[in-house]
Amino acid sequence: MTQVFEHFPELEGDELRYIGRVIDGMDKEKFKLFKSMYKARRKDPIILLMMAAVGFFGVAGIHRFFVGHIGMGILYFLTAGLCFIGTIVDMINYRNFAFEYNRAQAQEILEHLK
């Protein structure tokens, strides 16, 4: 777990534990490649929260576009964040929302490294 803290100080909670399991036993070259790719693709939960807040007061669904949920982004845009309820739920669950996206990115990177 120390290696995770050293190389990924921005990670917290479930994401920290997940990445710790992913990099456990990984050779040095794969780790360096994984680290650079993951840091480039990872979305910060705080950014998602701020984007959802912007959506609440401006363009609803912008945070959904940011993580590649184009269909939901359009739906949120056209329905004002599903009458603001969807946006509020996303603002409450922003950490889980970001973790799901980041976990999918980690899996994609691992498939690429095989």
N, C-alpha and C positions, 0 to 999 in steps of 0.2 A: 504494500500500500504506500510505502514511502516513495517509491518510484513514481507513482501516480501523482502524489502531492508535488514532487519536484518538477515534473514535466507538464502537468495540467493543473496549475493552482486555481484556475477559475471554476473547476468542477465542484459540485456539491451533491450530497445525498445519494439518491439512486443512480444518478449518472456517474458519480465517482466510483461507486461499487461496481457498476457494470463495466466501465472502462478498465478498472483494476482486473476484473476477470478476463476481459478480452486480451489485455497485454501480458497476462501471466504466462510465462514460458515462451514468449515471442523472442525470436533472435534479434540481434542488434540492428541489422539492416532493415528488416521488416518493421521493427519498432520505429525507426527514424522515418520511414516512409509513411507508416500509419499515422504517426504524430503530426507530420506536416499536412497530410491530407485531411485528417480529422479537424485540426485547428482551422483549416481553410473553409471547411464545409459546415462546421458547428454553428448553430444559432444560439445566441445568448438569451436565456429566459427573460432577463430584464428588458432587452430590446423588444421581445414579443409583447411584454406587458405594456411598454410605452406605445407600441404600435396599436395595440387593442384600445388603449386609452384615446389615442388620436382617432381611432375609428368610432369611439363612443361620442366624441365631440366634433367629428368631421367626416372623413371618408370611411364608412363602415366596411369591414372585410379586408382592410389593407394588410393586417397581420396574417390572414389566410393566404393571400397572394405570396407573401414573404416566405412561407414554408411550402409553397407549391400546391396548395389546395385551391386550384383555380375555380373549380365549380362552386365550392363553398364561398369563395371570395366574391364571386358574381352574385350568388344568392344573398349573402350578407349586404352587398352593395345595393341590390334592388329592394331589399326588405328592411333597410336601416338596421342591419345586424339582427334580423328576425325580431323586429320591434324592440331592439336593445337587449333582449333577454339573452340571446346567443353571445353577444359581445360581453355582457356581464359575466356569464358562465366562463367564457374564455379568459377573462381577466382574473377570475378566482382560480382557475386551473392552469394558469400560464406555465408553471413549472412542469407539470405533467405533459402539457402540450409540447413544450420544447424538448423534453426528454424523449417523447415518442419520435419526434423528428430526428433528433441526434442519434438515437439508437438505430433508426433505419439507415442513417448515413454511415454509422460505424459498420453495420452489417454489409452494406454495399462496398465499403472500402475493403473489408475482409475478403469478400468474394473476388474483388479485383486483385488482391495480393496472393491469392492461391495459385 
